[in-house]
Each structure stands twice: as C-alpha cells, then as structure tokens.
Amino acid sequence: MASSSLPSISLPVNVFELNNILSLVLTLTITSILLANGAMAMAIPTTLDGPFKPVTNPLDESFRGNAIDLPDTDPRVQRTVEGFEPEQISVSLSSTHDSVWISWITGEFQIGNNIKPLDPKSVASVVRYGTLRSQLNRRATGYSLVYSQLYPFLGLQNYTSGIIHHVRLTGLKPDALYHYQCGDPSIPAMSGTYCFRTMPDSSSTSYPSRIAIVGDVGLTYNTTSTISHMISNRPDLILLVGDVTYANLYLTNGTGSDCYACSFANSPIHETYQPRWDYWGRYMQPVLSKVPIMVVEGNHEYEEQAENRTFIAYTSRFAFPSKESGSLSKFYYSFNAGGIHFIMLGAYVSFDKSGDQYKWLEEDLANVDREVTPWLVATWHAPWYSTYKAHYREAECMRVAMEDLLYKYGVDVVFNGHVHAYERSNRVYNYTLDPCGPVHITVGDGGNREKMAVPHADEPGNCPEPSTTPDKILGGGKFCGFNFTSGPAVGRFCWDRQPDYSAFRESSFGHGILEVKNETHALWTWHRNQDFYEAAGDQIYIVRQPDLCPVQPEVMKL
C-alpha cells in the first residue's frame, strides 16, 4: 500500500498521556495474571506503588557463609593449559551489538626477585569465529601486552604477567550465536571452541533477557555460591560494579588477611599478591568465555606500585569500549545492550565539572536517543545513597558534582557496590523523595573475604564523625559531606531512623538480575546465597514514566 493512501493522523495535544495509560494497563495486566493464578498475595510491587516505607530485614546471625579465599591448591584456580595455550578467556562488549572483545592470557606469570617479562610480540593474537561451530571462517587479530607489579622495597616480591591478548570482533549480527577459538595458530596454540551471543539490536522493543549485577566479588567460598546462583539464572550479560579479586588483601609473599590495615600496618607500601588475579580469571573462565562481562573499577583495584603507578592490573586485564564510546579513559565508558544505554563511571578518577570525565559524560548523555534506548542505567563503585555505617557518604563529592547531570537526563537506575550488603532506594534526588529520580541499588554483597556491612549509620552511636568519611583515593580526600540543611535530619550528619529514601536493606551475600520487559517496565530481583536458586530476597518492577519526567522538550515527528 502506498504511503499516500494513508489518512493523516493528528496526535493528541498531550501525547505523553498515552504512555501513562499504557504503563498502567501493563501493571494491571500483570496483576490480573497473578490473580488468575491465585497468587494475589505474591503480587510483585512496582515503583508506582511507592515511595515505600523503609524496611530493614533483620540480620540472620546463623548465616555468615564461608568468607575464606580459595587456596592456590584448589583445582579451579590452577593452570591447566600447557605452553602458550590460551587461558583466562573472557568476552566483553563493544559500544554496540555488532562488536565484542575476546581476551585471554598465554604463558605463565612470574613472581619473585628476578623476573623477566615475556615478550608480547612472541605470540600472535588471533580469533577465528563464525555462526557455525564447524565453520570458523572469519578471522580477527588484535594486540597484546604484559604488565608488571613492581615494588621499590627490599624483601617484596615483584610480579610480571603472562601475555594478555585483546581482539575486537566486528561486523556481528544482533542477537546471534557465534562460535570462536582464540590463540596463535602458528605455534600452534589455539583454544578449544567457545560460543557467545551478541546483544539485540538497539530499539525500544528489544532487550537482553537477563542481566546479572554483582559487586565486591573476590574469590571465597561465598563467591562460589554467588556465582553458582548467578549461573542458574542464565544471564545474557554480567555487570561487575567494582572490587574484582581482592588481591590487595595479601602481602607479596601470599599471606592474606580479612583486614589489611589491621594485620599489616607496618608494610612500607600497600602490597598485593597478583597471582590472585590469575586465580580469579581461571575460576571465572567457564562463565566469562560465554557470557560477556562489563566492569568498573573499585578501590581494591587501586594497587599502588613503584613510581606511583596504580590500577595497572585492572586496566591491562580487561578490554573496555572506551574508544568506541568516545572516552579517552579506561575508567569510564558507555555501551548499548538492546534498548538500554549503560554508563560506566569512574569513582576513582577526577569527576569534577571541569574534568575530562564530566565533559565526556555530558556529551554522552546528550547523544542518547531515548526512542532507540529508552532505558538509561548508570553504574560506578561507591554508592551515593547507602545508609550503612561502612563508607557512609564517602562518595559525597562525586554526588555533588554529577547528580544534577544524571537527574537532568533522566537516569532510571543506578547500580553500585563497595558496601558489603544489599540496599534499594526509593526514587530519590538530592536526598529527597522524587518520582523522577533514579532508583539506587547497592549490590556490594558478592562474597569477598572482608566483613559484611551490618551496622547502620542511623542507629544510636553509629553515625561516623564527618571528618572521617572522605576517602583519600576517591576525590583525593576532599570533604563534601556537610550536615543536612532540610528534611527530617536537618542540622545533622545522619538520620536518627532509617531514611525515607531507603526502601529496603539487608546484610546478606547475593546478586541481582535485571529483566527489562519493555520501554517502561523492568523487573529487578535480588537473590540471596542462602536461599534456593529461584527464591527472591527482594523484587520490584521499576517503572519509567516519560510523561511525568520528560528528559527534554518533546519534538513531534510527523
């Protein structure tokens, strides 16, 4: 039918009213389905039902889990390849669906006083891939590097990595299964055959089925429980919101502690045992060789070494779509996963309004087309809206610098880690309940060996001294956490009860799953390690209301 034969259509003056009606209809439909199945008591709430009265789930004293690191004798962390065969294989996304990165390591690391770095040019970086397992007829090459962790003090052991390879595959189809092998065919030293699925094309109707969100993971027996639960949910994508291996809870001789500052106060520099990175990569390969992972840095990736170099392992081992997303740094970048635009921010690099990250963020947000990617999700490590005593208001300077910008462009959800517990906020902006503010979710409960966060800052005697809250590597120790100037906590640094913006909090290990259903509804589920795999510790539909919270003046498209 020719387009000229179609009648002209006049849009209603209040075009957004239709979106509101559709959101309500979907919510009622979900409820009616539950009613039809006799599950009214199990109905999942939505953010439209909020703001919710604050709830604290009491600590289960019987469950501490096993916060002991896997030893180097565990078969899951030992090297099982020979020569220059690939190991620690992982997949990560580029900025759009048509490209991914494949990363791996060849050769053995060295640790001691007389180390000699491998030559990264001695082994090629090649990936063979295709849509048929039996026909890997496409070929891509990339680059390789070796990094070292060096200390200017006698008695400390230096480390040099195996050869790290990063190869970008391009020209991929959306939502398609690809098979691949990686390595150097000339040696020959190629891996077995693995597979991954690309993200859906970016549109308001296509989304990954399930996205796993996890933080502060480490490599303990608690971690193994978290990863096992996560795998059972069959995620299409994993977001790790900082603090990966906790290698910096160790001295260079391999002696570890739950509290580095408590046990090693006389260390001339904060040491790190880099083989823990290799153990983590080996343990995670069965997952990450198939499911893409996207990472932001946490404070435990700082890892200071000679010449004041920091974050070297983190920036060397992972591939980031920085260049593809217009960023000049591996600490912040963005990417699309179907109809979701993810912004990964760096809490441990400059976030001042005059700095490069802020300028990049402003430009990135301005270029987001909400008709193509309706959902806007931001992640960084240290939370702005945590009510636990641990790290309370530690990232206040970052909030002061960036919150207005995120609010202006209508960020829907924020994911953080750092605090070793779980917490979900009501929609909030500037410590005030706001239907247009994002939902902030802290999932720093991945299972690491440090203590779980339990005390809350609003409980008697737990409010920290304000001057102790800044972090020296987050904003350079600058202080921004002044007393509240309005609301129930006016004149104080902490509330005297669970704050109104805190909807739910609990000290348990676990992970979360985000399932975006359409352009207005996303199901968030938090799973606790102590529960059966299907059980939900917290669950809610996050509902966007673009009519109530327009990002910018609507431009009619005729």
KOLBAZA-310842 format. One line per field, with one value per residue (C-alpha): x, z, y; residue in one letter; residue number from 1. Coordinates in steps of 0.05 Angstrom, whole numbers, plus 32768, in hexadecimal, padded with zeros to 4 digits. Last residue first. Layout:
BEGIN
x	[X, ...]
z	[Z, ...]
y	[Y, ...]
code	[a, ...]
pos	[NUM, ...]
//
This chain:
BEGIN
x	[806E, 809E, 8089, 80C3, 80B8, 80DD, 8115, 811A, 80D0, 80C0, 8075, 806A, 80AA, 8090, 80C0, 80AB, 80DA, 80B5, 80CB, 80EB, 8114, 812E, 8113, 8114, 8123, 8168, 8154, 8169, 81AA, 81CC, 8198, 8178, 8164, 8131, 8123, 80EC, 80EE, 80B1, 80AB, 80CE, 80C1, 80D0, 8114, 812C, 8160, 817D, 81A0, 81D6, 81DF, 81FF, 81D3, 81CD, 8188, 816B, 8128, 8108, 813F, 8129, 8101, 813F, 8143, 8140, 8169, 8182, 81CB, 81F6, 81C4, 81A8, 816B, 8161, 8115, 811B, 8149, 8191, 81B1, 81F6, 8231, 8251, 827C, 82C3, 82FB, 8323, 8340, 82FC, 82F9, 8341, 8347, 8301, 82D6, 82AD, 82DA, 82CC, 8281, 8289, 8262, 821A, 8219, 820A, 81BF, 81AB, 81A6, 81EC, 81D8, 8201, 8206, 8238, 8255, 829D, 82D4, 82DC, 82B3, 826E, 8249, 8226, 8236, 81F2, 81DB, 819D, 818B, 8147, 814C, 8129, 80EB, 80BA, 80E3, 80EF, 8125, 816E, 8183, 8159, 8136, 810A, 8105, 8146, 815D, 8192, 81BD, 81FC, 8247, 8249, 8277, 8242, 8218, 81DF, 81B6, 8172, 8148, 8178, 814C, 817B, 8174, 817A, 81BC, 81D7, 81BE, 81DE, 8223, 824D, 8228, 8222, 826C, 827D, 824E, 8271, 8282, 823C, 823E, 8277, 8265, 822F, 81F8, 81C5, 81DD, 81C5, 8202, 8221, 826B, 8277, 8258, 821B, 81E9, 81AB, 8183, 8148, 8124, 815C, 8143, 810C, 8137, 816C, 81AB, 81D9, 81D0, 81E2, 8224, 8236, 822A, 824E, 828B, 828E, 8288, 82BE, 82EE, 82ED, 82D0, 8291, 82BB, 82B8, 8302, 8315, 8301, 82B6, 82BA, 8278, 8259, 821D, 81EF, 81BC, 8184, 8158, 8185, 81C4, 81E5, 8229, 824A, 8290, 82B5, 82F5, 8316, 8320, 831B, 82D1, 82AD, 8284, 82AD, 82ED, 82D8, 82BA, 82E2, 830D, 8321, 8365, 8390, 8365, 8356, 839D, 83BA, 8388, 83C0, 8406, 8426, 846C, 846D, 842B, 83E5, 83AE, 8370, 8345, 832C, 830D, 82DE, 82E3, 82A9, 829E, 8275, 8271, 8259, 823E, 8261, 82AB, 8296, 8272, 82A3, 82DC, 82C9, 82F6, 8330, 832A, 8323, 8362, 8388, 8373, 8386, 83CB, 83D3, 83DF, 83D8, 8400, 83EA, 842E, 8461, 8439, 8437, 83EB, 83E8, 83B3, 8381, 838C, 8384, 8343, 8329, 8372, 83A1, 83E8, 83FB, 8443, 842F, 8403, 83B9, 8377, 838C, 8379, 8331, 831C, 82E7, 82D5, 82A7, 8260, 8264, 822E, 8220, 81FA, 81CC, 81BE, 81A9, 8189, 81AD, 81EF, 81E2, 81D3, 8214, 823A, 8220, 822E, 8275, 827F, 826B, 82A2, 82D0, 82EB, 82DC, 8298, 828F, 8255, 8220, 81EB, 81D2, 81AC, 8173, 814B, 8175, 8147, 8122, 80E3, 80FB, 8135, 817F, 818D, 818F, 81D1, 81FF, 81FF, 823F, 8262, 82A0, 82CC, 830C, 8347, 837E, 83C9, 83EA, 841E, 8402, 83B9, 83C4, 8389, 833E, 8305, 82BF, 8275, 8241, 81F8, 81CF, 81A6, 81C0, 81EE, 8239, 8262, 829B, 82C5, 82F6, 8333, 8355, 8390, 83B5, 83FA, 8408, 8410, 844D, 8453, 8483, 848F, 849A, 84D9, 84FC, 84CE, 84C3, 8488, 8473, 8432, 843F, 8415, 841A, 83F6, 83D2, 83AD, 8376, 836A, 8328, 8316, 82D5, 82CD, 82BD, 8293, 8284, 8268, 823C, 8230, 8279, 82BB, 8306, 8329, 8373, 83A4, 83EA, 841F, 8467, 8450, 843C, 8484, 8482, 8499, 84D7, 84D0, 850A, 84EF, 84B0, 8470, 8468, 8429, 8423, 8417, 83D7, 839E, 8359, 832A, 82F3, 82D2, 828E, 8270, 822E, 8203, 821E, 8251, 827E, 826D, 8298, 82AB, 82DC, 8313, 833E, 8369, 8387, 83BC, 8402, 8424, 83F2, 83AC, 8390, 83A7, 8389, 834D, 8316, 8344, 8349, 8392, 8398, 8368, 8320, 8317, 82F1, 82B0, 8287, 8240, 822D, 81E8, 81D0, 81CC, 8197, 8198, 8153, 8134, 8132, 80F5, 80E9, 80A1, 809A, 8098, 8078, 8041, 8058, 809B, 807A, 8067, 8068, 8027, 8033, 7FF5, 7FCD, 7FE8, 7FA9, 7FC0, 7F8B, 7F9D, 7FE6, 7FD1, 7FA4, 7FDE, 800A, 7FD1, 7FC5, 800F, 800C, 7FCD, 7FEC, 802A, 7FFF, 7FD5, 8014, 8030, 7FEE, 7FEF, 8033, 8012, 7FEE, 7FD7, 7FBE, 7FE1, 7FBC, 7FC3, 7FBE, 7F9B, 7FC6, 7FC0, 8000, 8028, 801C, 8000]
z	[80E8, 8122, 815B, 8184, 81CE, 81FB, 821F, 8250, 825D, 82A4, 82AB, 8263, 8262, 829C, 82A4, 82D0, 82FA, 830A, 834E, 836F, 83AE, 83CC, 8391, 8390, 8350, 8365, 83AA, 83DF, 8405, 83CC, 83C9, 8386, 8376, 8340, 8315, 82E0, 82AC, 8291, 8265, 8222, 8226, 8253, 826D, 8299, 82CC, 82F7, 833A, 8362, 83A8, 83ED, 8426, 844F, 843E, 8428, 840A, 83F8, 840C, 83F5, 8435, 845F, 8492, 84D5, 84F8, 84B6, 84AE, 84A7, 84CE, 84C7, 84A1, 84A6, 849B, 845E, 8450, 8457, 8461, 8482, 8453, 842E, 83FA, 8414, 83E2, 83EE, 83A9, 8388, 8397, 83A3, 83E8, 83FE, 8422, 845E, 8499, 849D, 84A4, 84E5, 84D6, 84EC, 850F, 8557, 8551, 850D, 84D1, 84B7, 84B0, 84CC, 84A1, 8468, 845C, 8470, 843C, 8419, 83DB, 83CE, 8399, 83CB, 83AF, 838D, 839B, 8374, 8367, 8347, 831C, 832A, 8304, 833B, 836D, 83B6, 83CE, 83DE, 83A1, 8373, 8387, 836B, 83A5, 83B6, 83B3, 83E2, 83E5, 840E, 8408, 83F8, 83BC, 8387, 835B, 8329, 8314, 82F2, 82C6, 82B2, 829C, 8278, 82AA, 82E4, 82CB, 82C3, 8307, 8328, 830C, 8336, 8378, 8372, 8364, 83A1, 83CC, 83BA, 8402, 8419, 8447, 8431, 8467, 8494, 8466, 844A, 8401, 83D1, 83AB, 839F, 8391, 8354, 8316, 82EC, 82C3, 829F, 826A, 824D, 820F, 81E0, 819A, 81AB, 81E5, 81B4, 81DE, 81C1, 81F9, 822C, 8209, 8203, 824D, 8261, 8237, 8256, 829C, 828E, 8270, 82AC, 82B7, 82D8, 8308, 8300, 8302, 8307, 833D, 8335, 82EB, 82C7, 829D, 8276, 825A, 8223, 8222, 81E6, 81D0, 81F8, 81E8, 8201, 822B, 8244, 8283, 82A4, 8264, 824F, 8212, 8209, 81C7, 81CE, 819D, 81BC, 8202, 81EF, 8226, 8224, 8268, 8280, 8276, 8294, 82D2, 82DC, 82D5, 8304, 8322, 8312, 8348, 832B, 834A, 835C, 8373, 836B, 835E, 8349, 8390, 838C, 8355, 8309, 82DA, 82B6, 827B, 8273, 8236, 8241, 821E, 822F, 826E, 828E, 8286, 828C, 82D1, 82FA, 82CB, 82CB, 8317, 8321, 82F1, 8317, 8359, 833A, 8345, 8390, 83A4, 83D1, 83F0, 83F8, 8431, 8455, 849F, 84A6, 8488, 84B1, 84C2, 8482, 8458, 8478, 8463, 845D, 842B, 8429, 83E0, 83E4, 83C1, 83FC, 83F3, 83FA, 83BA, 8390, 83A1, 835E, 833E, 8366, 8336, 831B, 82F5, 82C0, 82A1, 825F, 8242, 8287, 8291, 82D6, 82ED, 82DB, 830F, 8346, 8338, 8334, 8378, 8398, 837B, 8396, 83DC, 83D6, 83CA, 838B, 838D, 8378, 838E, 835E, 8336, 8303, 82D5, 8296, 827E, 823D, 8217, 81F9, 81B8, 81B1, 81BC, 818C, 818E, 816B, 819A, 81BD, 819F, 81B7, 81CA, 81B8, 81C8, 819F, 81BF, 81C2, 818F, 8198, 8157, 8158, 8118, 812D, 8166, 8196, 8194, 817D, 816F, 8167, 815D, 8171, 8157, 817B, 814B, 8111, 8118, 80EB, 811C, 814A, 8177, 8190, 81D3, 81E9, 822B, 822B, 8270, 82A8, 82CC, 8317, 834A, 838F, 83CA, 83F3, 83DF, 83CE, 838C, 8379, 8333, 8318, 82CF, 8290, 824F, 820F, 81D2, 8197, 8168, 812D, 810F, 80E4, 80C6, 80AC, 80ED, 80C8, 80F3, 812D, 80FE, 8109, 8100, 8123, 8120, 8152, 814D, 817C, 8168, 819A, 819C, 8197, 81E0, 81F4, 8239, 8274, 8299, 82E4, 8315, 8359, 8358, 8332, 82EA, 82C2, 8290, 8246, 8222, 823C, 821E, 8205, 81D0, 81C3, 81A4, 8168, 8143, 8181, 8191, 81C0, 81C2, 81EF, 8218, 8210, 823B, 8237, 8274, 824D, 8208, 81F5, 81F8, 8219, 823A, 8256, 8299, 82C6, 830A, 8323, 831D, 8335, 837A, 8390, 8389, 83C3, 83BA, 83E8, 8429, 8433, 843D, 8447, 8482, 848B, 84D1, 84E6, 84B1, 84B2, 84B6, 8475, 847A, 845A, 8449, 8437, 83EC, 83BC, 839C, 8379, 8335, 8345, 833A, 836A, 8357, 8368, 8394, 83BF, 837F, 8369, 8357, 8310, 82F3, 8327, 8311, 82C9, 82DE, 8302, 82C4, 829A, 82CB, 82C6, 827A, 8278, 82A6, 827B, 823C, 825C, 826E, 8229, 820B, 8237, 8218, 81D9, 81FE, 81C0, 81A0, 8160, 811F, 80EB, 80A0, 807B, 8057, 800B, 8002, 8026, 7FED, 8000]
y	[8115, 8110, 813D, 8158, 814F, 817F, 8159, 811F, 811D, 8105, 80FD, 80E7, 80BE, 8095, 805B, 8021, 7FF7, 7FB6, 7F9C, 7F61, 7F55, 7F15, 7EED, 7EA1, 7E7B, 7E63, 7E4D, 7E80, 7E88, 7EAC, 7EE3, 7EF6, 7F3E, 7F45, 7F82, 7F7F, 7FB7, 7FDB, 801A, 800B, 7FC1, 7F85, 7F98, 7F5E, 7F72, 7F3B, 7F47, 7F25, 7F08, 7F0D, 7F26, 7F65, 7F80, 7FC2, 7FDA, 801C, 804D, 8093, 809D, 8094, 805B, 807F, 80B5, 80D0, 80E0, 811F, 814B, 8191, 817A, 812F, 8130, 815C, 8197, 81AF, 816B, 816F, 8175, 813B, 815E, 8150, 8144, 8104, 8104, 80FD, 80B3, 809E, 80BE, 80AB, 80DE, 80C5, 80D3, 811E, 8110, 80E8, 80A9, 809F, 805B, 806F, 8064, 8047, 8076, 8064, 801B, 7FE2, 7FA2, 7FA6, 7F61, 7F59, 7F52, 7F0E, 7F1F, 7F02, 7F2A, 7F58, 7F9D, 7F9F, 7FE6, 7FFD, 8045, 8051, 808F, 80D2, 80E6, 80D1, 80F9, 80E9, 8118, 8108, 8132, 8107, 80C7, 808F, 805F, 803E, 7FF6, 7FDB, 7F9C, 7F91, 7F97, 7FE2, 7FEC, 7FDB, 8008, 8005, 8042, 803E, 806C, 80A4, 80DD, 810D, 8144, 8114, 80F9, 8140, 8157, 811B, 8126, 8155, 8152, 8106, 80FF, 812A, 80FF, 80BE, 80AC, 80BC, 807F, 8051, 801D, 803A, 8020, 8051, 804F, 8084, 809D, 8059, 804C, 8021, 803F, 802E, 8054, 8039, 805E, 8039, 8054, 8040, 804F, 8080, 8099, 80B0, 80BA, 80EF, 8122, 80EC, 80DD, 8126, 8134, 80F4, 8107, 814C, 812E, 80FB, 812E, 815D, 81A2, 8186, 815D, 8112, 8105, 80BC, 808A, 808B, 8079, 8076, 803F, 8059, 8024, 8033, 8000, 7FF1, 7FB7, 7FB8, 7FFB, 8012, 8047, 8058, 806C, 8054, 803C, 8085, 80B1, 80A3, 80A9, 806A, 8040, 8059, 8044, 8001, 7FDF, 7FA0, 7F84, 7F6B, 7FA9, 7FE0, 7FB6, 7F9D, 7FE3, 8006, 8031, 804A, 8075, 806A, 8025, 8004, 8017, 7FE4, 800F, 7FD2, 7FCB, 8010, 7FFB, 7FFD, 7FF2, 7FB1, 7F95, 7F4A, 7F24, 7EDD, 7EA3, 7EA5, 7ECC, 7E91, 7E57, 7E8A, 7EA4, 7E75, 7E80, 7ECB, 7ECD, 7EA2, 7ECF, 7F0D, 7EEB, 7EE2, 7F2E, 7F2B, 7F74, 7FA2, 7FE4, 8004, 8005, 7FCE, 7FDF, 7FDC, 7F96, 7F72, 7FA9, 7FD1, 7F93, 7F7C, 7F37, 7F22, 7F02, 7EE7, 7EDA, 7EF3, 7F34, 7F44, 7F37, 7F5E, 7F82, 7F45, 7F56, 7F36, 7F63, 7FA0, 7FC5, 7FC6, 7F84, 7F84, 7F40, 7F35, 7F01, 7EE4, 7E9C, 7EA1, 7E62, 7E83, 7EB9, 7E87, 7E63, 7EA5, 7EBA, 7E77, 7E76, 7EBC, 7EA6, 7E71, 7EAB, 7ECB, 7F16, 7F2F, 7F76, 7F80, 7F5B, 7F6D, 7F36, 7F4C, 7F20, 7F1D, 7F4F, 7F84, 7F93, 7FBE, 8005, 7FF8, 7FE7, 7FA6, 7F6B, 7F5B, 7F27, 7EDE, 7EBB, 7E7A, 7E52, 7E24, 7E0A, 7E38, 7E3F, 7E36, 7E22, 7E43, 7E63, 7E5F, 7E91, 7E95, 7E9B, 7E6E, 7E85, 7E74, 7EAB, 7EAA, 7EE5, 7F1A, 7F50, 7F3D, 7F48, 7F75, 7F7C, 7F50, 7F74, 7F4E, 7F58, 7F2D, 7F2C, 7F0B, 7EEE, 7F1E, 7F39, 7F3B, 7F59, 7F3C, 7F6A, 7F5E, 7F9D, 7FD7, 7FFB, 7FCE, 7FB7, 7F9C, 7F8C, 7F8E, 7F67, 7F7B, 7F61, 7F7D, 7F66, 7F38, 7F21, 7EE5, 7ECC, 7E85, 7E62, 7E2F, 7DF2, 7E1A, 7E41, 7E8B, 7E9B, 7EA7, 7EA2, 7ED0, 7EE2, 7F05, 7EEE, 7ED8, 7EF2, 7F3A, 7F3C, 7F2C, 7F0C, 7F35, 7F1D, 7F15, 7F11, 7F24, 7EF9, 7EEE, 7ED6, 7ECE, 7E95, 7E98, 7EAB, 7ED6, 7EE3, 7F1A, 7F1A, 7F5D, 7F66, 7F8B, 7F91, 7F9C, 7FE1, 8000, 7FC3, 7F8A, 7F5B, 7F12, 7EEB, 7EB6, 7EAC, 7E7B, 7E77, 7E43, 7E60, 7E25, 7DF7, 7E03, 7DEE, 7E27, 7E22, 7E4B, 7E16, 7DDE, 7DFF, 7DFE, 7E49, 7E4F, 7E68, 7EA3, 7E9B, 7EC1, 7E81, 7E97, 7EC3, 7EA7, 7E96, 7EDF, 7EED, 7F38, 7F59, 7F72, 7FBD, 7FDE, 8027, 8038, 8036, 8070, 804E, 8026, 8042, 8023, 7FE0, 7FA9, 7F5F, 7F3B, 7EFF, 7F08, 7F0D, 7ECA, 7EA3, 7E99, 7EC7, 7EFB, 7EF9, 7F02, 7F3C, 7F5E, 7F5A, 7F76, 7FAF, 7FC3, 7FBF, 7FEA, 801D, 8023, 8028, 8060, 8087, 807F, 8098, 80D6, 80E6, 8100, 8138, 815F, 8120, 810C, 811A, 80E2, 80ED, 80B6, 8083, 8080, 80AA, 8073, 8044, 8000]
code	[l, k, m, v, e, p, q, v, p, c, l, d, p, q, r, v, i, y, i, q, d, g, a, a, e, y, f, d, q, n, r, h, w, t, w, l, a, h, t, e, n, k, v, e, l, i, g, h, g, f, s, s, e, r, f, a, s, y, d, p, q, r, d, w, c, f, r, g, v, a, p, g, s, t, f, n, f, g, c, f, k, g, g, g, l, i, k, d, p, t, t, s, p, e, p, c, n, g, p, e, d, a, h, p, v, a, m, k, e, r, n, g, g, d, g, v, t, i, h, v, p, g, c, p, d, l, t, y, n, y, v, r, n, s, r, e, y, a, h, v, h, g, n, f, v, v, d, v, g, y, k, y, l, l, d, e, m, a, v, r, m, c, e, a, e, r, y, h, a, k, y, t, s, y, w, p, a, h, w, t, a, v, l, w, p, t, v, e, r, d, v, n, a, l, d, e, e, l, w, k, y, q, d, g, s, k, d, f, s, v, y, a, g, l, m, i, f, h, i, g, g, a, n, f, s, y, y, f, k, s, l, s, g, s, e, k, s, p, f, a, f, r, s, t, y, a, i, f, t, r, n, e, a, q, e, e, y, e, h, n, g, e, v, v, m, i, p, v, k, s, l, v, p, q, m, y, r, g, w, y, d, w, r, p, q, y, t, e, h, i, p, s, n, a, f, s, c, a, y, c, d, s, g, t, g, n, t, l, y, l, n, a, y, t, v, d, g, v, l, l, i, l, d, p, r, n, s, i, m, h, s, i, t, s, t, t, n, y, t, l, g, v, d, g, v, i, a, i, r, s, p, y, s, t, s, s, s, d, p, m, t, r, f, c, y, t, g, s, m, a, p, i, s, p, d, g, c, q, y, h, y, l, a, d, p, k, l, g, t, l, r, v, h, h, i, i, g, s, t, y, n, q, l, g, l, f, p, y, l, q, s, y, v, l, s, y, g, t, a, r, r, n, l, q, s, r, l, t, g, y, r, v, v, s, a, v, s, k, p, d, l, p, k, i, n, n, g, i, q, f, e, g, t, i, w, s, i, w, v, s, d, h, t, s, s, l, s, v, s, i, q, e, p, e, f, g, e, v, t, r, q, v, r, p, d, t, d, p, l, d, i, a, n, g, r, f, s, e, d, l, p, n, t, v, p, k, f, p, g, d, l, t, t, p, i, a, m, a, m, a, g, n, a, l, l, i, s, t, i, t, l, t, l, v, l, s, l, i, n, n, l, e, f, v, n, v, p, l, s, i, s, p, l, s, s, s, a, m]
pos	[558, 557, 556, 555, 554, 553, 552, 551, 550, 549, 548, 547, 546, 545, 544, 543, 542, 541, 540, 539, 538, 537, 536, 535, 534, 533, 532, 531, 530, 529, 528, 527, 526, 525, 524, 523, 522, 521, 520, 519, 518, 517, 516, 515, 514, 513, 512, 511, 510, 509, 508, 507, 506, 505, 504, 503, 502, 501, 500, 499, 498, 497, 496, 495, 494, 493, 492, 491, 490, 489, 488, 487, 486, 485, 484, 483, 482, 481, 480, 479, 478, 477, 476, 475, 474, 473, 472, 471, 470, 469, 468, 467, 466, 465, 464, 463, 462, 461, 460, 459, 458, 457, 456, 455, 454, 453, 452, 451, 450, 449, 448, 447, 446, 445, 444, 443, 442, 441, 440, 439, 438, 437, 436, 435, 434, 433, 432, 431, 430, 429, 428, 427, 426, 425, 424, 423, 422, 421, 420, 419, 418, 417, 416, 415, 414, 413, 412, 411, 410, 409, 408, 407, 406, 405, 404, 403, 402, 401, 400, 399, 398, 397, 396, 395, 394, 393, 392, 391, 390, 389, 388, 387, 386, 385, 384, 383, 382, 381, 380, 379, 378, 377, 376, 375, 374, 373, 372, 371, 370, 369, 368, 367, 366, 365, 364, 363, 362, 361, 360, 359, 358, 357, 356, 355, 354, 353, 352, 351, 350, 349, 348, 347, 346, 345, 344, 343, 342, 341, 340, 339, 338, 337, 336, 335, 334, 333, 332, 331, 330, 329, 328, 327, 326, 325, 324, 323, 322, 321, 320, 319, 318, 317, 316, 315, 314, 313, 312, 311, 310, 309, 308, 307, 306, 305, 304, 303, 302, 301, 300, 299, 298, 297, 296, 295, 294, 293, 292, 291, 290, 289, 288, 287, 286, 285, 284, 283, 282, 281, 280, 279, 278, 277, 276, 275, 274, 273, 272, 271, 270, 269, 268, 267, 266, 265, 264, 263, 262, 261, 260, 259, 258, 257, 256, 255, 254, 253, 252, 251, 250, 249, 248, 247, 246, 245, 244, 243, 242, 241, 240, 239, 238, 237, 236, 235, 234, 233, 232, 231, 230, 229, 228, 227, 226, 225, 224, 223, 222, 221, 220, 219, 218, 217, 216, 215, 214, 213, 212, 211, 210, 209, 208, 207, 206, 205, 204, 203, 202, 201, 200, 199, 198, 197, 196, 195, 194, 193, 192, 191, 190, 189, 188, 187, 186, 185, 184, 183, 182, 181, 180, 179, 178, 177, 176, 175, 174, 173, 172, 171, 170, 169, 168, 167, 166, 165, 164, 163, 162, 161, 160, 159, 158, 157, 156, 155, 154, 153, 152, 151, 150, 149, 148, 147, 146, 145, 144, 143, 142, 141, 140, 139, 138, 137, 136, 135, 134, 133, 132, 131, 130, 129, 128, 127, 126, 125, 124, 123, 122, 121, 120, 119, 118, 117, 116, 115, 114, 113, 112, 111, 110, 109, 108, 107, 106, 105, 104, 103, 102, 101, 100, 99, 98, 97, 96, 95, 94, 93, 92, 91, 90, 89, 88, 87, 86, 85, 84, 83, 82, 81, 80, 79, 78, 77, 76, 75, 74, 73, 72, 71, 70, 69, 68, 67, 66, 65, 64, 63, 62, 61, 60, 59, 58, 57, 56, 55, 54, 53, 52, 51, 50, 49, 48, 47, 46, 45, 44, 43, 42, 41, 40, 39, 38, 37, 36, 35, 34, 33, 32, 31, 30, 29, 28, 27, 26, 25, 24, 23, 22, 21, 20, 19, 18, 17, 16, 15, 14, 13, 12, 11, 10, 9, 8, 7, 6, 5, 4, 3, 2, 1]
//
